[in-house]
Amino acid sequence: MRGKFITLEGMDGAGKSTHIPDIIKLIESKGVEVISTREPGGTVLGEQLRALLLNEAMHPETETLLMFAARREHIANVIEPALARGAWVLSDRFTDATYAYQSGGRGVSAEKVISLEAWVQGNLQPDLTLLFDVPVEVSVARLASARTPDKFERESAEFFTLIRNAYLDRANKHPNRFRVVNSNQALSDVKIEVKNIISTL
């Protein structure tokens, strides 16, 4: 039986990565193998591209193309093989992030992203996407006290407003796949909300 593909999305500072260990435990409690991975990254080449994407200035369309290049490697070498053997894949970001950051934030046309998505991943889509949502001011405040920021984390509040709006637009367009998690509540409450969603799979 083919495995399930779960993705985590949200603005920088939304807290999504905090929940990865708990989600892994919840999936493993079902007696299922789980592969935890991330984008950009997930492969040797993908991690090299990640270093460029997070730190080097580049044209928005170059950024988009490199994101999809890393994604193609990720799908071919990690995601598809794991799903084929029945494992569940948990990915910290996937294509929705490109719609949010490169299209919503950078202004790359959605049509170009749609074309690249069809070429790179064919019919592959997540079975479930958890969108961790917080107000922009909360995201900015969290990032201000975080580790050394990458180029995306150094962006303005206006940029993050575009990101958030693009993510919420994606959630509205794909309600069967998305679950929007209020990440601006007590961590214990977020954990309960995430647990309830995962338990339905």
Residue frames as qw, qx, qy, qz and C-alpha x, y, z in Angstrom:
[[0.000, 0.888, 0.460, 0.000, 0.00, 0.00, 0.00],
 [0.383, 0.563, -0.032, 0.732, 1.33, 3.42, -0.97],
 [0.384, -0.346, -0.486, 0.704, 2.34, 5.64, 1.94],
 [0.006, 0.923, 0.385, 0.005, 0.95, 9.06, 2.83],
 [0.473, 0.292, -0.003, 0.831, 2.61, 12.37, 2.06],
 [0.293, -0.864, -0.375, 0.163, 2.28, 15.11, 4.71],
 [0.450, 0.416, -0.046, 0.789, 3.70, 18.61, 4.34],
 [0.338, -0.712, -0.379, 0.486, 4.15, 21.40, 6.87],
 [0.333, 0.552, 0.233, 0.728, 3.87, 24.99, 5.71],
 [0.307, -0.881, -0.314, 0.175, 3.86, 28.48, 7.18],
 [0.199, 0.915, -0.196, 0.290, 5.75, 31.74, 7.37],
 [0.537, 0.228, -0.556, 0.593, 9.14, 31.86, 8.98],
 [0.087, -0.211, 0.491, -0.841, 8.47, 32.18, 12.69],
 [0.693, -0.221, -0.248, -0.640, 5.15, 30.31, 12.56],
 [0.485, -0.431, 0.667, -0.365, 6.63, 27.49, 14.65],
 [0.897, 0.196, -0.197, -0.343, 5.93, 24.58, 12.31],
 [0.572, 0.421, -0.679, 0.185, 9.33, 22.91, 12.77],
 [0.292, -0.394, 0.637, -0.595, 8.73, 22.70, 16.53],
 [0.802, -0.008, 0.303, -0.515, 6.06, 20.06, 15.93],
 [0.627, 0.435, -0.608, -0.218, 8.04, 17.70, 13.70],
 [0.097, 0.259, -0.918, 0.284, 9.28, 15.37, 16.52],
 [0.483, 0.115, 0.616, -0.612, 5.74, 15.01, 17.91],
 [0.737, 0.406, -0.123, -0.525, 4.26, 14.31, 14.48],
 [0.429, 0.410, -0.803, -0.056, 6.92, 11.65, 13.84],
 [0.133, -0.100, 0.884, -0.438, 5.99, 9.94, 17.13],
 [0.622, 0.264, 0.335, -0.657, 2.27, 10.09, 16.28],
 [0.707, 0.441, -0.401, -0.380, 2.86, 8.45, 12.90],
 [0.288, 0.349, -0.881, 0.141, 5.22, 5.83, 14.33],
 [0.396, -0.042, 0.709, -0.582, 2.56, 4.97, 16.92],
 [0.785, 0.327, 0.014, -0.525, 0.48, 3.74, 13.98],
 [0.802, -0.136, 0.554, 0.178, 3.21, 1.20, 13.28],
 [0.647, 0.734, 0.157, 0.132, 4.28, 3.01, 10.13],
 [0.641, -0.099, 0.111, 0.753, 7.74, 3.95, 8.89],
 [0.123, 0.965, 0.206, -0.107, 8.11, 7.73, 8.61],
 [0.632, 0.181, 0.108, 0.746, 10.68, 9.68, 6.63],
 [0.124, -0.909, -0.206, 0.342, 11.25, 13.25, 7.86],
 [0.583, 0.196, 0.298, 0.730, 12.73, 15.59, 5.29],
 [0.032, -0.772, -0.205, 0.600, 12.75, 19.24, 4.24],
 [0.529, 0.567, 0.368, 0.513, 12.74, 21.68, 1.35],
 [0.690, 0.587, -0.419, -0.066, 14.82, 23.05, -0.08],
 [0.211, -0.548, 0.788, -0.184, 17.06, 20.11, 0.71],
 [0.896, -0.006, 0.262, -0.357, 16.41, 16.48, 1.48],
 [0.932, 0.261, 0.036, 0.247, 19.23, 15.19, -0.74],
 [0.634, -0.316, 0.111, 0.697, 22.96, 15.89, -0.99],
 [0.270, 0.321, 0.373, 0.828, 22.43, 18.12, -4.02],
 [0.242, -0.782, -0.470, -0.330, 19.31, 19.62, -2.50],
 [0.558, -0.721, -0.182, 0.368, 21.20, 20.69, 0.61],
 [0.487, -0.106, 0.232, 0.835, 23.87, 22.34, -1.54],
 [0.030, 0.533, 0.466, 0.705, 21.16, 24.23, -3.40],
 [0.429, -0.788, -0.440, 0.033, 19.56, 25.12, -0.05],
 [0.540, -0.467, -0.052, 0.698, 22.74, 26.88, 1.04],
 [0.228, 0.144, 0.372, 0.888, 22.63, 28.99, -2.12],
 [0.186, -0.621, -0.587, -0.485, 18.92, 29.69, -1.93],
 [0.490, -0.760, -0.401, 0.145, 18.93, 30.78, 1.70],
 [0.519, -0.611, 0.018, 0.598, 22.02, 32.96, 1.51],
 [0.359, -0.071, 0.435, 0.823, 22.72, 34.24, -2.01],
 [0.356, 0.590, 0.139, -0.711, 20.94, 37.11, -3.74],
 [0.251, 0.044, 0.818, 0.516, 19.50, 36.10, -7.11],
 [0.362, -0.046, -0.360, -0.859, 16.77, 36.91, -9.62],
 [0.634, -0.038, 0.471, -0.612, 13.34, 35.73, -8.39],
 [0.879, 0.307, -0.163, -0.326, 12.94, 33.42, -11.40],
 [0.448, 0.455, -0.742, 0.205, 16.39, 31.91, -10.79],
 [0.291, -0.253, 0.707, -0.593, 15.31, 31.31, -7.20],
 [0.803, 0.133, 0.200, -0.546, 12.14, 29.61, -8.41],
 [0.779, 0.423, -0.443, -0.134, 13.99, 27.40, -10.89],
 [0.235, 0.414, -0.800, 0.365, 16.52, 26.31, -8.27],
 [0.544, -0.142, 0.547, -0.620, 13.71, 25.49, -5.85],
 [0.889, 0.243, 0.040, -0.385, 12.17, 23.19, -8.43],
 [0.578, 0.503, -0.639, 0.074, 15.56, 21.68, -9.33],
 [0.095, -0.321, 0.804, -0.492, 16.07, 20.75, -5.69],
 [0.704, 0.047, 0.371, -0.604, 12.48, 19.48, -5.56],
 [0.813, 0.361, -0.356, -0.287, 12.96, 17.21, -8.56],
 [0.365, 0.384, -0.800, 0.280, 15.93, 15.52, -6.86],
 [0.335, -0.179, 0.645, -0.663, 13.93, 15.30, -3.65],
 [0.812, 0.155, 0.098, -0.554, 10.94, 13.65, -5.31],
 [0.770, 0.401, -0.479, -0.133, 13.02, 11.21, -7.37],
 [0.467, 0.351, -0.729, 0.356, 15.42, 10.15, -4.64],
 [0.043, -0.077, 0.727, -0.681, 13.48, 10.46, -1.39],
 [0.525, 0.097, 0.287, -0.795, 9.74, 11.08, -1.60],
 [0.774, 0.224, -0.329, -0.493, 8.59, 8.70, -4.35],
 [0.512, 0.210, -0.825, 0.114, 10.75, 5.72, -3.26],
 [0.088, -0.055, 0.743, -0.661, 9.54, 6.07, 0.34],
 [0.621, 0.150, 0.165, -0.752, 5.87, 6.34, -0.64],
 [0.691, 0.270, -0.568, -0.357, 6.21, 3.38, -3.00],
 [0.426, 0.104, -0.865, 0.245, 7.41, 1.11, -0.18],
 [0.496, -0.604, -0.610, -0.136, 4.57, 2.21, 2.09],
 [0.417, -0.258, -0.379, 0.785, 6.41, 4.71, 4.27],
 [0.011, 0.934, 0.357, -0.018, 4.86, 8.03, 5.22],
 [0.515, 0.253, -0.005, 0.819, 6.81, 11.13, 4.22],
 [0.229, -0.885, -0.315, 0.255, 6.78, 14.25, 6.40],
 [0.550, 0.336, 0.128, 0.754, 8.27, 17.25, 4.61],
 [0.204, -0.702, -0.222, 0.645, 9.03, 20.62, 6.14],
 [0.268, 0.651, -0.166, -0.690, 7.80, 22.68, 3.13],
 [0.545, 0.233, 0.726, 0.348, 6.95, 21.62, -0.42],
 [0.274, 0.377, 0.489, 0.737, 5.48, 23.35, -3.49],
 [0.176, -0.874, -0.446, -0.079, 2.99, 25.47, -1.57],
 [0.475, -0.654, 0.014, 0.589, 6.03, 27.33, -0.20],
 [0.371, 0.028, 0.463, 0.804, 7.01, 28.26, -3.75],
 [0.018, -0.703, -0.562, -0.436, 3.56, 29.65, -4.43],
 [0.394, -0.857, -0.283, 0.174, 3.82, 31.64, -1.18],
 [0.494, -0.623, 0.166, 0.583, 7.42, 32.86, -1.28],
 [0.364, -0.097, 0.529, 0.760, 8.45, 33.03, -4.91],
 [0.046, 0.545, 0.631, 0.550, 5.05, 33.85, -6.43],
 [0.300, -0.856, -0.420, -0.024, 3.32, 35.67, -3.58],
 [0.499, -0.733, 0.004, 0.463, 6.42, 37.26, -2.09],
 [0.417, -0.320, 0.436, 0.730, 8.76, 37.74, -5.05],
 [0.432, 0.609, 0.028, -0.664, 6.11, 38.28, -7.72],
 [0.045, -0.184, 0.877, 0.441, 6.95, 35.38, -10.04],
 [0.600, 0.019, -0.256, -0.758, 3.84, 34.66, -12.09],
 [0.697, -0.104, 0.604, -0.373, 1.64, 31.86, -10.78],
 [0.852, 0.458, -0.062, -0.247, 1.39, 30.51, -14.34],
 [0.424, 0.619, -0.649, 0.126, 5.13, 29.83, -14.40],
 [0.308, -0.346, 0.785, -0.411, 4.96, 28.07, -11.04],
 [0.826, 0.174, 0.326, -0.425, 2.00, 26.00, -12.23],
 [0.746, 0.563, -0.335, -0.119, 3.96, 24.96, -15.33],
 [0.191, 0.546, -0.769, 0.274, 7.03, 23.97, -13.30],
 [0.565, -0.189, 0.632, -0.495, 4.87, 22.10, -10.79],
 [0.891, 0.298, 0.101, -0.327, 3.28, 20.01, -13.54],
 [0.629, 0.599, -0.493, 0.052, 6.66, 19.24, -15.10],
 [0.075, 0.522, -0.751, 0.397, 8.55, 18.44, -11.92],
 [0.312, -0.121, 0.813, -0.477, 6.00, 16.51, -9.87],
 [0.254, -0.157, -0.848, -0.438, 3.34, 15.31, -12.30],
 [0.554, -0.529, -0.450, -0.458, 0.33, 14.17, -10.27],
 [0.557, -0.187, -0.617, 0.524, 2.18, 14.06, -6.95],
 [0.237, -0.657, 0.020, -0.715, 0.42, 16.14, -4.29],
 [0.028, -0.197, 0.782, -0.591, 0.46, 15.93, -0.49],
 [0.350, -0.445, -0.814, -0.129, -2.31, 13.95, 1.16],
 [0.381, -0.838, -0.369, 0.130, -2.35, 16.52, 3.96],
 [0.393, 0.442, -0.148, 0.793, -0.84, 19.98, 4.38],
 [0.427, -0.715, -0.432, 0.346, -0.69, 21.56, 7.82],
 [0.268, 0.648, 0.039, 0.712, -0.50, 25.34, 7.49],
 [0.474, -0.501, -0.445, 0.571, 0.77, 26.90, 10.71],
 [0.134, 0.717, 0.284, 0.622, -0.64, 30.41, 10.71],
 [0.390, -0.558, -0.368, 0.633, 0.25, 33.41, 12.87],
 [0.168, 0.970, 0.147, -0.093, -0.24, 37.17, 12.46],
 [0.637, 0.608, -0.155, 0.448, 2.67, 38.83, 10.67],
 [0.143, -0.816, 0.333, -0.450, 3.67, 40.84, 13.74],
 [0.844, -0.424, 0.308, -0.112, 4.02, 37.63, 15.74],
 [0.909, 0.288, 0.063, 0.294, 6.21, 36.08, 13.06],
 [0.356, 0.763, -0.208, 0.498, 8.43, 39.16, 12.91],
 [0.449, -0.743, 0.342, -0.360, 8.77, 39.31, 16.71],
 [0.947, -0.210, 0.241, 0.035, 9.73, 35.63, 16.91],
 [0.797, 0.457, -0.012, 0.395, 12.34, 36.02, 14.19],
 [0.050, 0.878, -0.240, 0.412, 13.86, 39.03, 15.94],
 [0.536, -0.634, 0.500, -0.245, 14.87, 36.82, 18.86],
 [0.987, 0.120, 0.109, -0.004, 15.89, 33.79, 16.79],
 [0.743, -0.224, 0.338, 0.532, 19.25, 32.58, 15.49],
 [0.102, -0.427, 0.385, 0.812, 21.17, 34.37, 12.77],
 [0.644, 0.529, 0.361, -0.418, 18.52, 34.92, 10.08],
 [0.524, 0.132, 0.633, 0.555, 18.77, 33.74, 6.48],
 [0.046, 0.021, 0.307, 0.950, 17.85, 36.05, 3.58],
 [0.320, -0.503, -0.658, -0.460, 14.15, 35.19, 3.77],
 [0.488, -0.607, -0.543, 0.314, 13.99, 35.74, 7.53],
 [0.308, -0.307, -0.064, 0.898, 15.53, 39.19, 7.05],
 [0.045, 0.446, 0.562, 0.695, 12.68, 40.31, 4.78],
 [0.173, -0.169, 0.183, -0.953, 10.23, 43.08, 5.70],
 [0.362, 0.259, 0.719, -0.534, 6.84, 42.80, 7.36],
 [0.560, 0.488, -0.106, -0.661, 5.33, 43.72, 3.98],
 [0.371, 0.338, -0.828, -0.251, 6.99, 40.66, 2.42],
 [0.025, 0.043, 0.955, -0.293, 5.61, 38.40, 5.15],
 [0.484, 0.366, 0.360, -0.708, 2.15, 39.87, 4.65],
 [0.576, 0.435, -0.459, -0.518, 2.33, 38.78, 1.01],
 [0.222, 0.210, -0.951, 0.040, 3.51, 35.33, 2.12],
 [0.249, 0.165, 0.791, -0.534, 0.72, 34.88, 4.62],
 [0.572, 0.426, 0.095, -0.695, -1.95, 36.02, 2.17],
 [0.505, 0.393, -0.673, -0.371, -0.62, 33.64, -0.50],
 [0.074, 0.079, -0.970, 0.218, -0.65, 30.72, 1.95],
 [0.372, 0.296, 0.618, -0.626, -4.22, 31.44, 3.08],
 [0.574, 0.456, -0.237, -0.637, -5.26, 31.74, -0.57],
 [0.352, 0.268, -0.883, -0.155, -3.77, 28.29, -1.23],
 [0.112, 0.092, 0.891, -0.431, -5.66, 26.89, 1.76],
 [0.503, 0.398, 0.289, -0.711, -8.93, 28.37, 0.48],
 [0.561, 0.452, -0.473, -0.506, -8.35, 26.89, -2.98],
 [0.575, 0.161, -0.802, -0.029, -7.49, 23.42, -1.67],
 [0.535, -0.475, 0.313, -0.624, -9.70, 22.89, 1.41],
 [0.973, -0.085, -0.136, -0.166, -9.64, 19.09, 1.16],
 [0.789, 0.244, -0.355, 0.439, -5.87, 19.01, 1.55],
 [0.177, 0.468, -0.363, 0.786, -5.14, 21.92, 3.88],
 [0.539, -0.680, -0.486, 0.108, -5.70, 22.17, 7.61],
 [0.145, 0.702, -0.185, 0.672, -4.98, 25.64, 8.97],
 [0.665, -0.400, -0.508, 0.373, -3.51, 25.48, 12.48],
 [0.155, -0.940, 0.007, -0.305, -3.70, 28.55, 14.73],
 [0.767, 0.068, -0.357, 0.529, -0.09, 28.76, 15.82],
 [0.031, 0.501, -0.223, 0.836, -0.69, 31.91, 17.86],
 [0.744, -0.540, -0.080, -0.385, -2.04, 30.02, 20.86],
 [0.545, -0.615, 0.560, -0.111, -0.38, 28.18, 23.72],
 [0.233, 0.452, -0.832, -0.221, 2.06, 25.56, 22.48],
 [0.275, 0.030, 0.925, -0.259, 0.15, 22.85, 24.36],
 [0.574, 0.515, 0.378, -0.513, -3.03, 23.81, 22.51],
 [0.457, 0.622, -0.479, -0.418, -1.24, 23.74, 19.14],
 [0.006, -0.294, 0.956, 0.009, 0.08, 20.27, 19.96],
 [0.453, 0.263, 0.759, -0.386, -3.45, 19.05, 20.74],
 [0.569, 0.632, 0.028, -0.525, -4.78, 20.50, 17.49],
 [0.320, 0.556, -0.714, -0.279, -2.00, 18.83, 15.48],
 [0.191, -0.120, 0.960, -0.164, -2.53, 15.51, 17.28],
 [0.560, 0.404, 0.546, -0.474, -6.24, 15.56, 16.50],
 [0.553, 0.648, -0.259, -0.454, -5.57, 16.18, 12.81],
 [0.194, 0.466, -0.854, -0.124, -2.95, 13.44, 12.50],
 [0.371, -0.011, 0.868, -0.329, -5.15, 10.95, 14.35],
 [0.675, 0.463, 0.248, -0.519, -7.75, 11.16, 11.57],
 [0.397, 0.581, -0.612, -0.361, -5.32, 9.78, 8.94]]
